[in-house]
Amino acid sequence: MEHPKFLYIEHDRLRVYHNGAFHENGETKLWSGAIVPLSLLNIHTLKLPDHLSDEELAIQVEIRMFEEGNLSSDEEYTIDFIRHPMATESSVLVEAFALSHAKAQEYFGESLAKTGSIDRIVPGFMVYAALYPAIEARNDLFLYWGEEEAYAAIYQDGRYIAHRSIETLTTIAVETGLDLNKLKFFLHTKGLVEENYSSEELNKYILIQERIAKNIERVVHTINHKRGLFGLSGIDRCYLDFEGKAVPGLEDIFKAYGIPGLIPEPLTHESTPPDAIHDALCADYLSQNIPFNLSPYPRKAPWYARESGKFLGIVGGMLLSVLLAAFAVSWMLGSAQERNDALNEELASLRQETASLSATLKKNHAELKAHQAEAAARREEILLYKGAEETAVLIRDMHTARQQFLLDTTAELGRYRLGAMLMEQNGSKSMNVHVVADDRKRDDIAKLMSGLYARGYQDVQTHEITLDNDMYNSLVKVTR
């Protein structure tokens, strides 16, 4: 099947992608797309109610990104997000991304000087969605190792749910003291199998194995973290996006971190050279009609499709009508003097009609401005109400948590008939309890601590128990 040409933008390099192959032929007006490095993005994860509409969710995401996502109020950003339904809660996990216009201009400036627009910009870990449904939708892990960027992407039933940055090949080469090409050669041919290395190379093997293991440990930690959030049962397959080649022995690293039987398979792409496979996957995804987009440089519509163009068309039509009428009047005056009075009356009527239309246009414009101002005020009022409602919920939840904290501690004190000189709460997360007991109840202080552990508190500690006038004193610190 013949696919249309697509302009793939890689930083300052432009290439035309067509049917799995790249060409540098200078066609700059094609539909275009680019991958943005993770280092240029502000990424923040939010938990929001699942009943919000897409428009309400977008408003909340933008507000929270500026409040919590380290965005500067002095900069412009393009913000988009991915909505992740959660397995066991009536909430959604929102992964929000913000691209600074200043950083985008610095990174894509040379390409923009040639093309003028970039239709779509996305982070690289999203591109593996293009592989489905060519492969069966299962729980998959994709590992991309590049010279300037590297990451792991986790897909559940063919849908992206998480990513994790890992060390690039350049970083690993520096840490192991190897030339970049030598590192690639070792990984492709000898991998992480000790027997494949000579005695002189054994030190390099140890360094490579340590760096790769640290990165796999990060990936496994992310997988385990997502199990509870998304009900992830495990990883069925692992694909290695590394110039179409495998890394022997990588499965042993996964096994050492608790994922046995996971054998990374190299990703390939038909009719594409090994060093261009990742770019081909990116171009395949970008050329699709996807809703996510971080581009601050969308293609401008033709002038006649813009609002200004439509207005000029209306004005031009009116002017053309007036000119045609004027020419008709001139011709009629020249051909028949006797019709002069009738033509003068028609001209006056046209002028009156034009004045009426102009007054109507001004009135409609004023009404439009008034409606726009009213709508803006309503939106601001809605945001204020929502903010007040959310603040009230937070205060209520915090009060409930502190009250439960106090009730649990009091219940345990009463259970062992222990007294407390002081119960001091530090927010809803910790409490200091000054416990007093006679010399027969010293062991009951330990039982009190065990009872609090049993109620689900994370940490219960006591300072040295002191004896004062046959009474034991102890400061018990409880952390939720």
Secondary structure by P-SEA (a helix, b strand, c coil): ccccbbbbbcccbbbbbcccccccccccccccbbbbcccccbbbbbbbbccccaaaaaaaaaaaaaacccccccbbbbbbbbbbbbccccbbbbbbbbbbaaaaaaaaaaaaacccccccccccccccccccccccccbbbbbbbcccccbbbbbcccccccccccccaaaaaaaacccaaaaaaaaaccccccccccccaaaaaaaaaaaaaaaaaaaaaaaaaaccccccccccbbbbccccccccaaaaaaaaaccccbbbbbbbbccccccaaaaaaaaaaaacccccccccccccccccccaaaaaaaaaaaaaaaaaaaaaaaaaaaaacccaaaaaaaaaaaaaaaaaaaaaaaaaaaaaaaaaaaaaaaaaaaaaaaaaaaaaaaaaaaaaaaaaaaaaaaaaaaaaccccccbbbbccccbbbbbcccccccaaaaaaaaaaaaaacccbbbbccccccccbbbbbbbbcc
